[in-house]
Every structure is written in C-alpha cells, then in structure tokens.
Amino acid sequence: MNTTIRKEEEKDHKQIYEVNKLAFQQENESKLIEKIRKSENFILELSIVAEIDNRIVGHILFSKIKIIGDSDYESLALAPMAVIPEFQKRGIGSELIKKGIDKAKELGFDSIIVLGHKEYYPKFGFQRASKWDMKCPFEVPDGVFMAIELTEKAFEGKAGTVKYPDEFNEAE
C-alpha cells in the first residue's frame, strides 16, 4: 500500500473529522480542527493528510501560536496529530511529522511546540521546552511539553509562556 502525504483539500474535511474522532475516541480534536480552520492561525499548507487508496488514514495540523515573554514571538503548535487505529504502528505518523517539519521550514517558521508523548516526539528532534525556559500555560509534566528549533538558536532570548489561541480552549 502506497501512502500519499499531501496538504488537505476541502473535500477531505469530513474524513479528517472522522480520522481524529476514531484516533482519539472523542470529538474534541475534530472540533478543534474545525475551529482553527476558521481562524487567522490556520495555515492550509500545514494541514497535512496521509491517504491510502483514496482514504484519509492520518492527519496532522500545525497552527500559529505565540510565545509571550519580553516580546511576543510567533511559533507553531503541532496539534492534533492522528492516525486511524488500524493504520497505527506503520510509520504514517512519522511521515506526517517529517513532512510537517519540512513544510514549516520551507514556509519560514523557526520553531514548533508540542504537548505529547515524551518517548515519541524526541525521535524527530523535539526536546523539553523547559530547556529554553519556556512554560506551558497549564500544569503538565515537564517531559510532555516539548519544542524544536527549525533554525539555529531560534529560541535564544525567547523565554516565556506559550499562548495557545482561544480555539484550543473552546474545543472541549
């Protein structure tokens, strides 16, 4: 089976909703995607799907966020990332993350923040965000709040607290 990795198209929206609903076994992430799509934080090129035989089996979304410190800095949030359970453990999530990182670099972004599995994301270069004195806006274990620099020293002098857009709070 060949996997095609590409940016989402409008015709994919219903399948993307279902992929996230199946992967997370709830609709919060699906609703979050719909809200972000309607916001100024949405970047079409960074809403990426994995497709096998014309079926969307995975999806990843990177959207704009701010790091609030001495100044405000733009970054990206990787959230959510989902693969249908029957297609998990086949490298599809890895392909989505790698494609997203490459596309984010190509678009000129210099960093990405993720709240996720501490054993999974470091494989792609993510490190504890606390390394750069970055804080999550809510209480989470240090190891699950991570960041990656897409350009050298992207976080230098940018300590602060990540501010997720309101859509993240409204999705529940």
Backbone as CSV, one residue per row, in Angstrom:
resi,resn,N_x,N_y,N_z,CA_x,CA_y,CA_z,C_x,C_y,C_z
1,MET,0.839,-1.193,0.000,0.000,0.000,0.000,0.874,1.243,0.000
2,ASN,0.646,2.109,-0.966,1.374,3.369,-1.026,0.635,4.436,-0.236
3,THR,1.388,5.175,0.552,0.822,6.280,1.311,1.167,7.583,0.608
4,THR,0.165,8.390,0.356,0.369,9.719,-0.213,0.246,10.729,0.916
5,ILE,1.251,11.590,1.057,1.230,12.651,2.059,1.043,13.965,1.299
6,ARG,-0.018,14.713,1.650,-0.321,15.949,0.923,-1.097,16.900,1.824
7,LYS,-1.179,18.159,1.389,-1.979,19.111,2.167,-3.457,18.771,2.009
8,GLU,-4.227,19.138,3.010,-5.662,18.863,2.950,-6.325,19.657,1.840
9,GLU,-7.442,19.125,1.384,-8.308,19.815,0.431,-9.687,19.890,1.075
10,GLU,-10.503,20.786,0.587,-11.825,20.964,1.188,-12.625,19.659,1.211
11,LYS,-12.476,18.853,0.181,-13.208,17.583,0.110,-12.785,16.592,1.203
12,ASP,-11.665,16.855,1.870,-11.143,15.961,2.910,-11.732,16.232,4.290
13,HIS,-12.409,17.354,4.481,-12.808,17.786,5.818,-13.582,16.726,6.601
14,LYS,-14.541,16.091,5.956,-15.352,15.088,6.659,-14.489,13.894,7.084
15,GLN,-13.610,13.446,6.192,-12.736,12.316,6.535,-11.746,12.695,7.637
16,ILE,-11.232,13.927,7.604,-10.310,14.386,8.657,-11.021,14.378,10.009
17,TYR,-12.271,14.825,10.019,-13.070,14.804,11.247,-13.151,13.371,11.786
18,GLU,-13.451,12.425,10.900,-13.598,11.023,11.299,-12.274,10.404,11.757
19,VAL,-11.177,10.733,11.071,-9.859,10.210,11.463,-9.552,10.606,12.900
20,ASN,-9.752,11.874,13.230,-9.458,12.353,14.577,-10.419,11.767,15.605
21,LYS,-11.678,11.632,15.233,-12.676,11.034,16.132,-12.306,9.580,16.440
22,LEU,-11.906,8.831,15.425,-11.512,7.432,15.631,-10.224,7.317,16.442
23,ALA,-9.245,8.150,16.121,-7.950,8.064,16.798,-8.043,8.460,18.268
24,PHE,-8.823,9.490,18.571,-8.912,9.989,19.947,-10.135,9.454,20.687
25,GLN,-11.019,8.767,19.986,-12.246,8.199,20.545,-13.103,9.250,21.248
26,GLN,-13.088,10.435,20.674,-13.926,11.553,21.108,-13.887,12.595,19.989
27,GLU,-14.679,13.639,20.121,-14.767,14.623,19.041,-14.036,15.933,19.323
28,ASN,-13.414,16.078,20.502,-12.769,17.351,20.848,-11.736,17.792,19.815
29,GLU,-10.867,16.880,19.410,-9.818,17.233,18.448,-10.415,17.573,17.085
30,SER,-11.438,16.840,16.683,-12.112,17.124,15.410,-12.726,18.516,15.423
31,LYS,-13.349,18.874,16.540,-13.956,20.199,16.676,-12.882,21.281,16.714
32,LEU,-11.758,20.980,17.362,-10.638,21.927,17.405,-10.162,22.259,15.994
33,ILE,-9.994,21.244,15.173,-9.545,21.456,13.793,-10.521,22.363,13.048
34,GLU,-11.807,22.111,13.210,-12.815,22.932,12.528,-12.735,24.390,12.970
35,LYS,-12.505,24.611,14.268,-12.400,25.983,14.779,-11.125,26.661,14.276
36,ILE,-10.015,25.937,14.292,-8.751,26.525,13.822,-8.849,26.865,12.339
37,ARG,-9.483,26.002,11.560,-9.646,26.241,10.117,-10.293,27.596,9.830
38,LYS,-11.161,28.035,10.723,-11.885,29.297,10.530,-11.132,30.496,11.109
39,SER,-9.962,30.263,11.681,-9.234,31.323,12.380,-8.051,31.842,11.565
40,GLU,-7.484,32.933,12.031,-6.292,33.513,11.398,-5.041,32.680,11.678
41,ASN,-5.146,31.707,12.559,-3.996,30.869,12.920,-3.835,29.651,12.017
42,PHE,-4.792,29.440,11.131,-4.773,28.295,10.221,-3.845,28.556,9.040
43,ILE,-3.066,27.540,8.692,-2.168,27.592,7.535,-2.470,26.351,6.699
44,LEU,-3.103,26.535,5.560,-3.547,25.411,4.737,-2.415,24.430,4.440
45,GLU,-1.231,24.939,4.115,-0.101,24.063,3.762,0.373,23.212,4.932
46,LEU,-0.060,23.561,6.154,0.357,22.811,7.336,-0.781,21.992,7.940
47,SER,-1.814,21.755,7.158,-2.846,20.782,7.500,-2.654,19.655,6.495
48,ILE,-2.041,18.588,6.962,-1.497,17.555,6.073,-2.181,16.215,6.333
49,VAL,-2.502,15.521,5.253,-3.162,14.221,5.371,-2.282,13.099,4.832
50,ALA,-2.540,11.906,5.346,-1.963,10.674,4.803,-3.122,9.924,4.168
51,GLU,-2.928,9.531,2.915,-4.002,8.908,2.144,-3.524,7.574,1.579
52,ILE,-4.350,6.554,1.747,-4.090,5.237,1.161,-5.346,4.832,0.396
53,ASP,-5.184,4.522,-0.871,-6.324,4.108,-1.708,-7.510,5.068,-1.600
54,ASN,-7.234,6.355,-1.741,-8.259,7.404,-1.686,-8.965,7.523,-0.341
55,ARG,-8.381,6.957,0.699,-8.947,7.051,2.045,-7.962,7.808,2.928
56,ILE,-8.447,8.824,3.627,-7.611,9.556,4.574,-7.459,8.674,5.816
57,VAL,-6.215,8.336,6.149,-5.953,7.470,7.303,-5.182,8.192,8.403
58,GLY,-4.678,9.385,8.093,-3.944,10.161,9.082,-4.026,11.640,8.775
59,HIS,-3.821,12.443,9.807,-3.876,13.901,9.649,-2.997,14.553,10.709
60,ILE,-2.364,15.650,10.335,-1.597,16.455,11.286,-1.879,17.916,11.001
61,LEU,-1.929,18.714,12.058,-2.183,20.140,11.916,-1.149,20.928,12.712
62,PHE,-0.562,21.904,12.057,0.316,22.872,12.705,-0.376,24.222,12.549
63,SER,-0.531,24.960,13.638,-1.168,26.275,13.553,-0.356,27.291,14.343
64,LYS,-0.598,28.563,14.046,0.179,29.633,14.674,-0.175,29.795,16.144
65,ILE,0.870,30.012,16.947,0.725,30.334,18.364,1.715,31.450,18.681
66,LYS,1.638,31.957,19.905,2.568,32.989,20.372,3.331,32.470,21.587
67,ILE,4.554,32.955,21.715,5.322,32.775,22.942,5.407,34.173,23.545
68,ILE,4.871,34.320,24.761,4.809,35.621,25.410,5.942,35.708,26.428
69,GLY,6.861,36.617,26.185,7.990,36.847,27.086,8.281,38.327,27.116
70,ASP,9.555,38.696,26.991,9.913,40.115,26.915,9.233,40.753,25.708
71,SER,9.068,39.976,24.670,8.313,40.362,23.474,7.430,39.174,23.108
72,ASP,6.568,39.350,22.118,5.757,38.234,21.625,6.446,37.645,20.405
73,TYR,6.535,36.321,20.369,7.177,35.634,19.256,6.204,34.630,18.663
74,GLU,6.213,34.520,17.345,5.347,33.546,16.681,6.039,32.192,16.619
75,SER,5.256,31.158,16.819,5.732,29.785,16.682,4.573,28.980,16.108
76,LEU,4.744,27.676,16.056,3.679,26.780,15.606,3.358,25.776,16.703
77,ALA,2.098,25.395,16.787,1.682,24.284,17.645,1.419,23.085,16.752
78,LEU,1.960,21.951,17.118,1.637,20.691,16.450,0.492,20.099,17.261
79,ALA,-0.719,20.205,16.740,-1.880,19.664,17.439,-3.120,19.851,16.578
80,PRO,-3.849,18.788,16.421,-3.564,17.407,16.793,-2.863,16.640,15.666
81,MET,-2.446,15.445,16.019,-1.900,14.506,15.037,-2.621,13.189,15.290
82,ALA,-3.188,12.620,14.248,-3.998,11.415,14.423,-3.810,10.447,13.266
83,VAL,-3.813,9.167,13.607,-3.815,8.091,12.616,-4.902,7.108,13.059
84,ILE,-5.724,6.677,12.112,-6.771,5.697,12.416,-6.120,4.479,13.079
85,PRO,-6.706,3.965,14.172,-6.081,2.857,14.901,-5.597,1.694,14.038
86,GLU,-6.374,1.268,13.050,-5.958,0.113,12.245,-4.729,0.403,11.382
87,PHE,-4.359,1.684,11.239,-3.189,2.055,10.442,-2.026,2.545,11.305
88,GLN,-2.177,2.469,12.618,-1.098,2.894,13.510,0.038,1.875,13.499
89,LYS,1.192,2.308,13.949,2.404,1.468,14.029,2.927,1.074,12.648
90,ARG,2.648,1.926,11.648,3.137,1.669,10.285,3.994,2.820,9.764
91,GLY,4.335,3.759,10.638,5.182,4.878,10.230,4.441,6.054,9.620
92,ILE,3.110,5.996,9.611,2.333,7.074,8.998,2.453,8.359,9.810
93,GLY,2.366,8.244,11.128,2.533,9.420,11.986,3.899,10.055,11.788
94,SER,4.920,9.224,11.691,6.285,9.730,11.455,6.373,10.481,10.134
95,GLU,5.754,9.927,9.098,5.764,10.595,7.792,5.069,11.954,7.867
96,LEU,3.954,12.013,8.583,3.222,13.269,8.727,4.061,14.315,9.463
97,ILE,4.706,13.897,10.546,5.531,14.830,11.322,6.696,15.343,10.485
98,LYS,7.400,14.440,9.812,8.555,14.855,8.991,8.127,15.810,7.883
99,LYS,7.023,15.502,7.211,6.521,16.371,6.144,6.149,17.737,6.713
100,GLY,5.504,17.730,7.871,5.107,18.986,8.505,6.294,19.842,8.907
101,ILE,7.310,19.222,9.476,8.518,19.960,9.860,9.179,20.555,8.623
102,ASP,9.309,19.753,7.580,9.920,20.249,6.334,9.126,21.420,5.749
103,LYS,7.801,21.298,5.735,6.955,22.351,5.171,7.014,23.610,6.039
104,ALA,7.057,23.445,7.362,7.162,24.599,8.262,8.464,25.364,8.009
105,LYS,9.561,24.623,7.825,10.848,25.264,7.495,10.740,26.009,6.173
106,GLU,10.163,25.343,5.184,10.008,25.930,3.850,9.196,27.230,3.894
107,LEU,8.211,27.286,4.792,7.361,28.471,4.921,7.996,29.559,5.791
108,GLY,9.177,29.268,6.355,9.901,30.277,7.119,9.656,30.292,8.613
109,PHE,8.983,29.288,9.145,8.793,29.216,10.594,10.076,28.705,11.232
110,ASP,10.358,29.174,12.462,11.621,28.767,13.074,11.469,27.848,14.278
111,SER,10.216,27.512,14.647,10.045,26.631,15.804,8.654,26.006,15.823
112,ILE,8.570,24.906,16.575,7.296,24.194,16.766,7.220,23.766,18.227
113,ILE,6.034,23.862,18.800,5.751,23.425,20.163,4.794,22.234,20.080
114,VAL,4.992,21.247,20.951,4.058,20.118,21.002,3.846,19.693,22.450
115,LEU,2.643,19.271,22.732,2.291,18.665,24.003,1.976,17.221,23.650
116,GLY,2.877,16.296,24.003,2.672,14.931,23.535,3.540,13.910,24.238
117,HIS,3.543,12.703,23.704,4.255,11.577,24.312,5.755,11.829,24.355
118,LYS,6.310,11.783,25.569,7.725,12.126,25.750,8.677,11.097,25.154
119,GLU,8.196,9.907,24.832,9.054,8.903,24.191,8.984,8.996,22.666
120,TYR,7.948,9.616,22.144,7.715,9.635,20.698,8.353,10.837,19.994
121,TYR,8.034,12.021,20.444,8.444,13.226,19.718,9.947,13.508,19.715
122,PRO,10.708,13.115,20.726,12.163,13.332,20.643,12.824,12.655,19.435
123,LYS,12.197,11.621,18.872,12.750,10.966,17.669,12.857,11.935,16.498
124,PHE,12.094,13.015,16.559,12.061,13.987,15.466,12.823,15.267,15.811
125,GLY,13.492,15.252,16.966,14.289,16.407,17.374,13.647,17.280,18.440
126,PHE,12.454,16.934,18.897,11.813,17.715,19.955,12.533,17.474,21.278
127,GLN,12.649,18.540,22.058,13.274,18.477,23.373,12.348,19.165,24.374
128,ARG,12.615,18.933,25.653,11.811,19.603,26.681,11.867,21.110,26.459
129,ALA,10.722,21.742,26.453,10.664,23.194,26.243,11.311,23.945,27.403
130,SER,11.350,23.323,28.564,11.971,23.966,29.727,13.458,24.247,29.492
131,LYS,14.066,23.539,28.554,15.473,23.778,28.194,15.682,25.241,27.802
132,TRP,14.661,25.844,27.196,14.730,27.237,26.751,13.933,28.154,27.676
133,ASP,13.604,27.649,28.865,12.822,28.402,29.848,11.455,28.805,29.289
134,MET,10.872,27.879,28.548,9.529,28.075,28.020,8.542,27.338,28.912
135,LYS,7.409,27.967,29.128,6.413,27.383,30.018,5.105,27.124,29.272
136,CYS,4.449,26.076,29.713,3.117,25.747,29.214,2.115,26.589,30.011
137,PRO,1.020,27.032,29.417,0.060,27.866,30.140,-0.784,27.100,31.161
138,PHE,-0.648,25.791,31.193,-1.363,24.995,32.184,-0.427,23.927,32.723
139,GLU,-0.809,23.343,33.831,0.029,22.390,34.552,0.142,21.064,33.797
140,VAL,1.351,20.744,33.354,1.628,19.458,32.698,3.010,18.990,33.135
141,PRO,3.272,17.688,33.095,4.620,17.210,33.407,5.637,17.800,32.428
142,ASP,6.807,18.131,32.933,7.856,18.769,32.135,8.169,17.998,30.854
143,GLY,8.200,16.678,30.926,8.615,15.864,29.787,7.668,15.848,28.607
144,VAL,6.414,16.251,28.790,5.444,16.174,27.690,5.280,17.493,26.936
145,PHE,5.841,18.564,27.478,5.782,19.878,26.830,7.114,20.097,26.132
146,MET,7.104,19.986,24.795,8.350,19.964,24.028,8.355,21.002,22.912
147,ALA,9.565,21.238,22.414,9.748,22.202,21.332,10.899,21.750,20.448
148,ILE,10.917,22.288,19.234,12.019,22.033,18.307,12.365,23.352,17.618
149,GLU,13.656,23.590,17.480,14.134,24.747,16.728,14.305,24.326,15.275
150,LEU,13.688,25.056,14.370,13.817,24.762,12.942,14.956,25.561,12.316
151,THR,15.375,26.595,13.027,16.552,27.362,12.630,17.472,27.427,13.845
152,GLU,18.749,27.563,13.599,19.724,27.580,14.685,19.424,28.717,15.663
153,LYS,19.411,28.375,16.949,19.187,29.339,18.039,17.848,30.074,17.921
154,ALA,16.848,29.392,17.406,15.522,30.005,17.229,14.932,30.500,18.549
155,PHE,15.239,29.822,19.641,14.665,30.194,20.934,15.580,31.086,21.762
156,GLU,16.732,31.427,21.241,17.672,32.245,22.002,17.017,33.571,22.383
157,GLY,16.989,33.844,23.683,16.394,35.088,24.174,14.883,35.145,24.088
158,LYS,14.227,34.008,23.904,12.767,33.995,23.740,12.055,33.227,24.848
159,ALA,12.600,33.238,26.044,11.929,32.572,27.158,10.545,33.182,27.347
160,GLY,9.609,32.365,27.782,8.270,32.890,28.018,7.242,31.788,28.136
161,THR,6.000,32.179,28.100,4.877,31.248,28.215,4.167,31.145,26.873
162,VAL,3.886,29.927,26.474,3.172,29.710,25.217,1.718,30.133,25.402
163,LYS,1.215,30.883,24.453,-0.197,31.274,24.459,-0.875,30.594,23.278
164,TYR,-1.705,29.619,23.626,-2.493,28.950,22.595,-3.679,29.839,22.231
165,PRO,-4.077,29.844,20.967,-5.249,30.636,20.567,-6.510,30.160,21.292
166,ASP,-7.495,31.036,21.350,-8.748,30.727,22.043,-9.398,29.446,21.542
167,GLU,-9.195,29.114,20.275,-9.807,27.898,19.714,-9.441,26.655,20.527
168,PHE,-8.253,26.636,21.101,-7.826,25.482,21.891,-8.654,25.350,23.162
169,ASN,-9.092,26.466,23.722,-9.897,26.438,24.942,-11.365,26.170,24.654
170,GLU,-11.808,26.524,23.456,-13.223,26.378,23.097,-13.563,24.986,22.585
171,ALA,-12.560,24.179,22.278,-12.801,22.907,21.587,-13.422,21.841,22.473
172,GLU,-13.333,22.005,23.764,-13.815,20.939,24.656,-15.311,20.894,24.770
